[in-house]
Amino acid sequence: ISCGTGMADIQIKIEDAQLLEALEGLREALGGSISVEVGTNVDDYAAIHQFGGQAGRRDKRVTIPARPYLGVSDEDSTELFAIMNDHLQRAWSGERLTGADVARAIGRYLKTSTQLRFRAQKGPDGKAWPPSQRVLARGGQTLRLTSRLRNSITYAVR
């Protein structure tokens, strides 16, 4: 599973050994590959919000704090285990499933989970995002004025 802007630019690796083991076991049980990428194609500002950094023209540089939206939270890991378990149970019951079926279910879940972070204003680590200058001045929610970034979140099964 990878998460990224441009569907490959940012790689968020899953380091949970149990989750990786479960994915491998599921891949072996169903045969074929389980690969899903979650990300955005809004290249002009997706990475700056994920990681933070300097933005703007030379005469008007601003520092944008990191507001991570891509990644796998502890809650996501729990749900991913449930999704994989459900697919394993269905496969053992005789339903014909493939790795792509599992990848699509995981992709749908992670897309929704990532989009909900924009409402919660929190990263996958549970930490609140720093408010934007617009929010400090006029109210509202950070990265929600047009929801362009949130609405661009998608997934691809490979």
Summary of the structure (lengths in Angstrom):
residues: 158
radius of gyration: 17.6
end to end distance: 10.1
largest distance: 64.3
contacts: 459
relative contact order: 0.20
helix: 47%
strand: 13%
